[in-house]
């Protein structure tokens, strides 16, 4: 495994925390999963859904307000290569954010969510070859269970095999899932090399021009988009809250990558699908199938197994 099993001391405002580095990464990955799952619930409660390009714009604004201060708080090296940081930030904003929003708007939601849940598979594969992350056989087994459980839990209640045929509407979700895996891997590589939070700082700014470019592609007016949401805030408040929670969760994702291998952190963050199913049952009173219960159990056996073995 590429991460060193060492103790890290974090001091902020005279408070001292002592952690074993990979366990801190796992904790952040779990927090990411929880926040993204809650984001899904808020989006389901929204009276109206935002257009994908507009939703991405507000996510970018939330990222600017949250990620930049967080990066400054955690620390940025004076010797950072900003050209490299900006390059990987652009790649991440496009591959793991903009394309995902585009995929969600050009396919069946149930099918798209299931396909997107496979992104940890690609992260593990890319991490092996690009970042030389090697997992033991036992850890690999629990990683596999976490990913398998997440995919099973994300499957629609009624499965129509025709919906999963390789057509245009399913091609974009596959591209998005692969894009997330590749983006997470190369971003993790830069995080390893920089050993700071310059990537998160750059990403907070880079998402804004990428979001504006996306608006232009979708022929949406920036001013009209913002005014429309402000005027109908009551209708969009849950959608905006979902976007806020998604950005907070993604912030925890990048924090987890600073302390644990992507091939471990990513499968744990991917369990947000299983968590959102549980929250749907508890908060929205949605019925769960036996298959979803099986997926949830497998996902959490995987996460528990990873945490126990890493500790």
C-alpha positions in Angstrom: 0.0 0.0 0.0 1.4 3.4 -0.9 0.3 5.2 2.3 2.6 5.1 5.2 1.2 3.8 8.5 2.4 6.6 10.7 0.9 8.8 13.4 0.0 12.3 12.4 -0.5 15.2 14.8 -2.9 17.9 13.7 -3.0 21.1 15.7 -5.5 23.9 15.2 -6.5 26.6 17.6 -4.6 24.9 20.5 -6.5 21.6 20.1 -4.4 18.6 19.4 -5.6 15.5 17.7 -3.5 12.3 17.3 -4.5 9.8 14.6 -3.0 7.0 12.6 -3.0 8.4 9.1 -5.0 5.9 7.1 -7.7 5.7 9.8 -8.1 9.5 9.6 -8.6 9.0 5.8 -11.2 6.3 6.5 -13.1 8.6 8.9 -13.2 11.4 6.3 -14.4 8.9 3.7 -17.2 7.8 5.9 -18.2 11.5 6.6 -18.2 12.0 2.8 -20.5 9.1 2.3 -23.0 10.4 5.0 -23.1 14.0 3.6 -23.5 12.9 0.0 -26.3 10.5 1.1 -28.1 13.3 2.8 -27.6 15.4 -0.3 -29.5 12.8 -2.2 -32.3 12.9 0.3 -32.6 16.7 0.1 -32.7 16.5 -3.7 -35.5 14.0 -3.6 -37.5 16.3 -1.2 -37.1 19.3 -3.5 -40.3 20.6 -5.0 -38.5 21.4 -8.2 -35.2 20.2 -9.7 -32.5 22.6 -10.9 -31.3 22.3 -14.5 -28.0 20.4 -14.4 -26.0 23.3 -15.6 -27.6 25.6 -13.0 -27.1 23.0 -10.3 -23.4 22.8 -11.2 -23.1 26.6 -11.0 -24.4 26.7 -7.4 -22.3 23.7 -6.5 -19.3 25.6 -7.8 -20.2 28.7 -5.8 -20.6 26.5 -2.6 -17.2 25.0 -3.5 -15.6 28.4 -3.7 -17.0 29.4 -0.3 -16.1 26.1 1.5 -13.1 24.5 -0.2 -10.9 27.6 -0.4 -11.1 28.5 3.3 -10.7 24.8 4.2 -7.6 24.5 2.0 -6.1 27.6 3.6 -6.9 26.3 7.1 -5.3 22.9 6.4 -2.2 24.4 4.8 -0.6 25.2 1.4 3.1 24.7 0.7 5.1 27.7 -0.4 6.8 25.6 -3.0 3.6 24.3 -4.7 3.6 23.9 -8.5 0.5 26.0 -9.3 0.5 25.1 -13.0 0.2 21.5 -12.0 -2.4 22.1 -9.4 -4.5 24.1 -11.8 -4.2 21.5 -14.5 -5.5 18.7 -12.2 -8.2 21.0 -10.8 -9.4 21.6 -14.4 -9.4 17.8 -15.1 -11.3 17.1 -11.9 -13.9 19.9 -12.5 -14.6 18.5 -15.9 -14.3 14.7 -15.4 -15.8 14.2 -11.9 -18.3 17.1 -11.8 -19.4 18.6 -15.1 -19.7 15.3 -17.0 -21.5 13.7 -14.1 -24.2 16.5 -14.2 -24.4 16.1 -18.0 -24.8 12.3 -17.6 -27.6 12.8 -15.1 -29.5 15.0 -17.5 -29.1 12.7 -20.5 -30.2 9.3 -19.2 -32.7 7.4 -17.1 -32.1 8.5 -13.5 -32.4 5.0 -12.0 -30.0 3.5 -14.6 -27.6 6.4 -14.4 -27.4 6.2 -10.6 -26.6 2.5 -10.8 -23.9 2.9 -13.4 -22.3 5.9 -11.5 -22.1 3.7 -8.4 -19.4 1.6 -10.2 -16.9 4.5 -10.2 -14.8 3.0 -7.3 -14.1 0.0 -9.5 -12.3 2.3 -12.0 -10.6 4.2 -9.1 -9.1 1.0 -7.8 -8.0 -0.1 -11.2 -6.4 3.2 -12.2 -4.8 3.6 -8.7 -3.1 0.3 -9.1 -1.4 1.2 -12.4 -1.0 5.0 -12.1 -0.3 5.4 -8.4 1.1 2.0 -7.6 -1.4 1.4 -4.8 -1.3 -2.3 -3.8 -3.8 -3.8 -1.4 -3.5 -7.1 0.4 -5.8 -9.9 -0.6 -7.9 -9.6 2.5 -8.3 -5.8 2.2 -9.1 -6.3 -1.5 -11.9 -8.7 -0.6 -13.6 -6.1 1.7 -13.1 -3.4 -0.9 -14.9 -5.7 -3.4 -17.7 -6.2 -0.9 -18.1 -2.5 -0.3 -18.3 -1.8 -4.0 -20.6 -4.7 -4.8 -23.0 -3.8 -2.0 -23.1 -0.2 -3.1 -24.0 -1.2 -6.7 -26.7 -3.7 -5.5 -28.2 -1.1 -3.2 -28.3 1.5 -6.1 -30.2 -0.8 -8.5 -33.7 0.2 -9.2 -36.5 -1.8 -7.6 -37.8 -3.0 -11.0 -34.9 -3.9 -13.3 -35.5 -3.6 -17.0 -32.7 -5.3 -18.9 -33.4 -3.2 -22.0 -32.5 0.0 -20.0 -29.0 -1.3 -19.5 -28.2 -2.0 -23.1 -25.2 -0.1 -24.5 -27.1 2.9 -26.0 -26.5 6.6 -25.9 -28.5 7.2 -22.7 -26.3 4.7 -20.8 -23.0 5.6 -22.6 -22.7 8.9 -20.8 -23.1 7.4 -17.3 -20.3 4.9 -18.1 -18.1 7.7 -19.4 -18.9 9.7 -16.2 -18.1 6.7 -13.9 -14.8 6.1 -15.7 -14.1 9.9 -15.6 -14.6 10.0 -11.8 -12.3 7.0 -11.4 -9.6 8.6 -13.6 -10.0 12.1 -12.0 -9.8 10.8 -8.5 -6.7 8.8 -9.3 -4.7 11.5 -11.0 -5.8 14.0 -8.4 -4.7 11.7 -5.6 -1.3 11.4 -7.4 -0.9 15.1 -7.3 -2.0 15.3 -3.6 0.7 12.7 -2.8 3.4 14.7 -4.5 2.4 18.1 -3.2 1.6 16.9 0.4 -0.6 19.9 0.9 -4.1 21.3 0.0 -3.2 23.4 -3.0 -5.3 21.1 -5.2 -8.5 21.8 -3.2 -7.7 25.5 -3.2 -7.3 25.5 -7.0 -10.4 23.4 -7.5 -12.5 25.9 -5.5 -11.7 28.6 -8.0 -11.5 26.5 -11.2 -15.1 25.2 -10.9 -16.5 28.7 -11.5 -15.2 29.2 -15.1 -16.0 25.5 -15.9 -19.6 26.0 -14.6 -20.0 29.2 -16.7 -18.7 27.4 -19.8 -21.2 24.6 -19.1 -24.0 27.2 -18.9 -23.0 28.6 -22.3 -23.0 25.1 -23.8 -26.5 24.5 -22.5 -27.4 28.0 -23.7 -28.4 29.2 -20.2 -28.0 32.8 -19.1 -26.0 33.2 -15.9 -28.0 36.2 -14.7 -31.3 34.7 -15.5 -30.4 31.4 -13.9 -29.4 33.1 -10.6 -32.4 35.4 -10.6 -34.8 32.5 -11.3 -33.6 30.5 -8.4 -33.7 33.5 -6.0 -37.2 34.3 -7.0 -38.4 30.8 -6.5 -36.2 30.0 -3.5 -39.0 28.1 -1.6 -39.3 25.7 -4.5 -35.5 25.2 -4.8 -34.4 25.3 -1.2 -34.0 21.6 -0.8 -32.2 21.3 -4.1 -29.8 24.1 -3.0 -29.3 22.4 0.4 -28.6 19.1 -1.4 -25.9 20.9 -3.4 -24.4 22.3 -0.3 -24.3 18.9 1.4 -22.8 17.4 -1.8 -20.0 20.0 -1.7 -19.3 19.4 2.0 -19.2 15.7 1.3 -16.8 16.1 -1.6 -14.6 18.2 0.6 -14.4 15.3 3.0 -13.5 13.1 -0.1 -10.4 15.2 -0.9 -9.5 15.3 2.8 -9.7 11.5 2.9 -7.4 11.3 -0.2 -4.8 13.3 1.8 -4.6 10.5 4.5 -5.5 7.2 2.8 -5.0 5.5 -0.6 -7.7 6.3 -3.2 -8.3 2.5 -3.6 -9.5 2.4 0.0 -11.1 5.8 0.4 -13.1 5.7 -2.9 -15.0 2.4 -2.2 -16.0 3.8 1.2 -17.2 7.1 -0.2 -19.2 5.0 -2.8 -21.3 3.6 0.0 -23.4 6.8 -0.1 -25.8 4.9 -2.3 -26.5 2.3 0.4 -26.7 5.1 3.0 -29.2 7.1 0.9 -31.4 3.9 0.7 -31.4 3.7 4.5 -32.2 7.4 4.9 -35.0 7.0 2.3 -36.5 4.3 4.4 -36.2 6.2 7.7 -37.0 9.8 6.5 -39.1 9.3 3.4 -40.8 6.1 4.4 -39.8 4.4 1.1 -40.1 0.6 1.0 -37.0 -1.5 0.5 -36.6 -4.7 -1.4 -34.7 -7.7 -0.1 -32.1 -7.1 -2.7 -31.4 -3.6 -1.3 -31.1 -4.9 2.2 -28.5 -7.4 0.9 -26.6 -4.6 -0.8 -26.6 -2.5 2.4 -25.3 -5.4 4.5 -22.6 -6.2 2.0 -21.5 -2.5 1.8 -21.2 -2.1 5.5 -19.4 -5.4 6.0 -16.9 -4.1 3.4 -16.4 -0.8 5.2 -16.2 -2.4 8.6 -13.7 -5.0 7.3 -11.5 -2.2 5.8 -11.6 -0.2 9.0 -10.7 -3.1 11.2 -7.8 -4.3 9.0 -6.4 -0.8 8.5 -6.5 -0.2 12.2 
